[in-house]
Amino acid sequence: MKRLAVSLTFFLVLSVGVGLAVSGPELMDWGVAGGLFALAVAGEGFRFWIRRSRAKKRDSTGV
């Protein structure tokens, strides 16, 4: 759980930084920042799903 929190915090800071960098003279480009963070959350969810499905396959020996 700690790894998830650290990873999402890192990607949140990174996406806000990219949103600020892309926006130019405006304050913030929330569409870019939100989209990047949504991709990070989806990636972490996919990683969790893959790990869980592999663990289920390992537990079920079919006996």
C-alpha positions in Angstrom: 0.0 0.0 0.0 2.9 2.3 0.7 4.3 1.8 -2.7 1.0 2.7 -4.3 0.8 6.0 -2.3 4.4 6.9 -3.1 3.9 6.1 -6.8 0.6 8.1 -7.1 2.1 11.0 -5.2 5.1 11.1 -7.5 2.8 11.0 -10.6 0.6 13.7 -9.1 3.5 16.0 -8.7 4.9 15.1 -12.1 1.5 15.7 -13.8 1.0 19.1 -12.1 4.5 20.1 -13.1 3.8 19.1 -16.7 0.5 21.0 -16.6 2.3 24.1 -15.4 5.0 23.8 -18.0 2.6 23.2 -20.9 0.2 26.0 -19.9 2.6 28.8 -20.9 1.5 32.2 -19.6 -1.8 30.9 -18.2 -2.0 29.5 -14.6 -2.5 25.8 -15.2 -3.6 23.4 -17.9 -5.9 21.1 -15.8 -6.8 19.0 -18.8 -3.2 17.9 -19.4 -2.5 17.4 -15.7 -5.7 15.5 -15.1 -5.2 13.3 -18.1 -1.7 12.4 -17.2 -2.7 11.6 -13.6 -5.6 9.5 -14.9 -3.2 7.5 -17.1 -1.0 7.0 -14.0 -4.0 5.8 -11.9 -5.1 3.5 -14.7 -1.6 2.1 -15.0 -1.3 1.4 -11.3 -4.7 -0.3 -11.4 -3.7 -2.4 -14.3 -0.4 -3.4 -12.5 -2.5 -4.3 -9.4 -4.9 -6.4 -11.5 -2.0 -8.3 -13.2 -0.3 -9.1 -9.9 -3.6 -10.3 -8.4 -4.4 -12.5 -11.3 -0.9 -14.1 -11.3 -1.3 -14.7 -7.5 -4.7 -16.4 -8.1 -3.1 -18.7 -10.7 -0.3 -19.6 -8.4 -2.7 -20.4 -5.5 -5.1 -22.6 -7.6 -3.2 -25.8 -8.3 -6.2 -27.5 -9.8 -6.1 -30.4 -7.3 
